[in-house]
Amino acid sequence: MSKLAQIVVGETASEKLKEAQSGGAEPYLKKKQEDEIRMKLDEFAKELSQAKKQRDRK
């Protein structure tokens, strides 16, 4: 009987995976994560530019 339960759980997990890959709220979350990464990259680029300017002054 435990094998049957494992199969049912396995099917449910695979269904959830397919659902998550097909859409839902994921595009919104993915866009939000991309925006956060872009903000962090912009901040890093600014810091890098400032460090380069300071290094060039010396």
mmCIF file of the C-alpha atoms, coordinates in Angstrom:
data_MODEL
# 
_entry.id   MODEL 
# 
loop_
_atom_site.group_PDB 
_atom_site.id 
_atom_site.type_symbol 
_atom_site.label_atom_id 
_atom_site.label_alt_id 
_atom_site.label_comp_id 
_atom_site.label_asym_id 
_atom_site.label_entity_id 
_atom_site.label_seq_id 
_atom_site.pdbx_PDB_ins_code 
_atom_site.Cartn_x 
_atom_site.Cartn_y 
_atom_site.Cartn_z 
_atom_site.occupancy 
_atom_site.B_iso_or_equiv 
_atom_site.pdbx_formal_charge 
_atom_site.auth_seq_id 
_atom_site.auth_comp_id 
_atom_site.auth_asym_id 
_atom_site.auth_atom_id 
_atom_site.pdbx_PDB_model_num 
ATOM 1  C CA . MET A 1 1  ? 0.000  0.000  0.000   1.00 0.00 ? 1  MET A CA 1 
ATOM 2  C CA . SER A 1 2  ? 2.872  2.393  0.631   1.00 0.00 ? 2  SER A CA 1 
ATOM 3  C CA . LYS A 1 3  ? 3.944  2.005  -2.988  1.00 0.00 ? 3  LYS A CA 1 
ATOM 4  C CA . LEU A 1 4  ? 0.545  3.205  -4.105  1.00 0.00 ? 4  LEU A CA 1 
ATOM 5  C CA . ALA A 1 5  ? 0.848  6.251  -1.865  1.00 0.00 ? 5  ALA A CA 1 
ATOM 6  C CA . GLN A 1 6  ? 4.287  7.031  -3.277  1.00 0.00 ? 6  GLN A CA 1 
ATOM 7  C CA . ILE A 1 7  ? 2.940  6.856  -6.807  1.00 0.00 ? 7  ILE A CA 1 
ATOM 8  C CA . VAL A 1 8  ? 0.051  9.183  -5.982  1.00 0.00 ? 8  VAL A CA 1 
ATOM 9  C CA . VAL A 1 9  ? 2.399  11.649 -4.281  1.00 0.00 ? 9  VAL A CA 1 
ATOM 10 C CA . GLY A 1 10 ? 4.785  11.415 -7.224  1.00 0.00 ? 10 GLY A CA 1 
ATOM 11 C CA . GLU A 1 11 ? 2.020  12.218 -9.658  1.00 0.00 ? 11 GLU A CA 1 
ATOM 12 C CA . THR A 1 12 ? 0.864  15.132 -7.568  1.00 0.00 ? 12 THR A CA 1 
ATOM 13 C CA . ALA A 1 13 ? 4.380  16.545 -7.377  1.00 0.00 ? 13 ALA A CA 1 
ATOM 14 C CA . SER A 1 14 ? 4.858  16.215 -11.109 1.00 0.00 ? 14 SER A CA 1 
ATOM 15 C CA . GLU A 1 15 ? 1.499  17.885 -11.733 1.00 0.00 ? 15 GLU A CA 1 
ATOM 16 C CA . LYS A 1 16 ? 2.527  20.785 -9.495  1.00 0.00 ? 16 LYS A CA 1 
ATOM 17 C CA . LEU A 1 17 ? 5.817  21.064 -11.360 1.00 0.00 ? 17 LEU A CA 1 
ATOM 18 C CA . LYS A 1 18 ? 4.031  21.179 -14.708 1.00 0.00 ? 18 LYS A CA 1 
ATOM 19 C CA . GLU A 1 19 ? 1.607  23.784 -13.359 1.00 0.00 ? 19 GLU A CA 1 
ATOM 20 C CA . ALA A 1 20 ? 4.440  25.931 -12.045 1.00 0.00 ? 20 ALA A CA 1 
ATOM 21 C CA . GLN A 1 21 ? 6.263  25.732 -15.359 1.00 0.00 ? 21 GLN A CA 1 
ATOM 22 C CA . SER A 1 22 ? 3.165  26.547 -17.399 1.00 0.00 ? 22 SER A CA 1 
ATOM 23 C CA . GLY A 1 23 ? 2.443  29.895 -15.821 1.00 0.00 ? 23 GLY A CA 1 
ATOM 24 C CA . GLY A 1 24 ? 0.346  31.150 -12.989 1.00 0.00 ? 24 GLY A CA 1 
ATOM 25 C CA . ALA A 1 25 ? 2.023  33.688 -10.728 1.00 0.00 ? 25 ALA A CA 1 
ATOM 26 C CA . GLU A 1 26 ? 5.485  32.644 -11.831 1.00 0.00 ? 26 GLU A CA 1 
ATOM 27 C CA . PRO A 1 27 ? 5.911  35.195 -14.666 1.00 0.00 ? 27 PRO A CA 1 
ATOM 28 C CA . TYR A 1 28 ? 5.210  37.992 -12.196 1.00 0.00 ? 28 TYR A CA 1 
ATOM 29 C CA . LEU A 1 29 ? 7.690  36.594 -9.670  1.00 0.00 ? 29 LEU A CA 1 
ATOM 30 C CA . LYS A 1 30 ? 10.295 36.029 -12.366 1.00 0.00 ? 30 LYS A CA 1 
ATOM 31 C CA . LYS A 1 31 ? 9.910  39.636 -13.570 1.00 0.00 ? 31 LYS A CA 1 
ATOM 32 C CA . LYS A 1 32 ? 10.203 40.875 -9.996  1.00 0.00 ? 32 LYS A CA 1 
ATOM 33 C CA . GLN A 1 33 ? 13.401 38.870 -9.451  1.00 0.00 ? 33 GLN A CA 1 
ATOM 34 C CA . GLU A 1 34 ? 14.849 40.169 -12.727 1.00 0.00 ? 34 GLU A CA 1 
ATOM 35 C CA . ASP A 1 35 ? 14.090 43.749 -11.665 1.00 0.00 ? 35 ASP A CA 1 
ATOM 36 C CA . GLU A 1 36 ? 15.803 43.183 -8.307  1.00 0.00 ? 36 GLU A CA 1 
ATOM 37 C CA . ILE A 1 37 ? 18.867 41.739 -10.036 1.00 0.00 ? 37 ILE A CA 1 
ATOM 38 C CA . ARG A 1 38 ? 19.000 44.702 -12.419 1.00 0.00 ? 38 ARG A CA 1 
ATOM 39 C CA . MET A 1 39 ? 18.841 47.131 -9.481  1.00 0.00 ? 39 MET A CA 1 
ATOM 40 C CA . LYS A 1 40 ? 21.687 45.316 -7.746  1.00 0.00 ? 40 LYS A CA 1 
ATOM 41 C CA . LEU A 1 41 ? 23.747 45.338 -10.943 1.00 0.00 ? 41 LEU A CA 1 
ATOM 42 C CA . ASP A 1 42 ? 23.139 49.075 -11.368 1.00 0.00 ? 42 ASP A CA 1 
ATOM 43 C CA . GLU A 1 43 ? 24.261 49.714 -7.787  1.00 0.00 ? 43 GLU A CA 1 
ATOM 44 C CA . PHE A 1 44 ? 27.352 47.601 -8.341  1.00 0.00 ? 44 PHE A CA 1 
ATOM 45 C CA . ALA A 1 45 ? 28.144 49.457 -11.581 1.00 0.00 ? 45 ALA A CA 1 
ATOM 46 C CA . LYS A 1 46 ? 27.928 52.784 -9.737  1.00 0.00 ? 46 LYS A CA 1 
ATOM 47 C CA . GLU A 1 47 ? 30.222 51.547 -6.972  1.00 0.00 ? 47 GLU A CA 1 
ATOM 48 C CA . LEU A 1 48 ? 32.650 50.198 -9.548  1.00 0.00 ? 48 LEU A CA 1 
ATOM 49 C CA . SER A 1 49 ? 32.659 53.519 -11.387 1.00 0.00 ? 49 SER A CA 1 
ATOM 50 C CA . GLN A 1 50 ? 33.335 55.426 -8.167  1.00 0.00 ? 50 GLN A CA 1 
ATOM 51 C CA . ALA A 1 51 ? 36.172 53.087 -7.257  1.00 0.00 ? 51 ALA A CA 1 
ATOM 52 C CA . LYS A 1 52 ? 37.706 53.520 -10.708 1.00 0.00 ? 52 LYS A CA 1 
ATOM 53 C CA . LYS A 1 53 ? 37.502 57.309 -10.411 1.00 0.00 ? 53 LYS A CA 1 
ATOM 54 C CA . GLN A 1 54 ? 39.183 57.213 -7.002  1.00 0.00 ? 54 GLN A CA 1 
ATOM 55 C CA . ARG A 1 55 ? 41.897 54.909 -8.315  1.00 0.00 ? 55 ARG A CA 1 
ATOM 56 C CA . ASP A 1 56 ? 42.523 57.184 -11.316 1.00 0.00 ? 56 ASP A CA 1 
ATOM 57 C CA . ARG A 1 57 ? 42.899 60.230 -9.045  1.00 0.00 ? 57 ARG A CA 1 
ATOM 58 C CA . LYS A 1 58 ? 45.808 58.620 -7.178  1.00 0.00 ? 58 LYS A CA 1 
# 
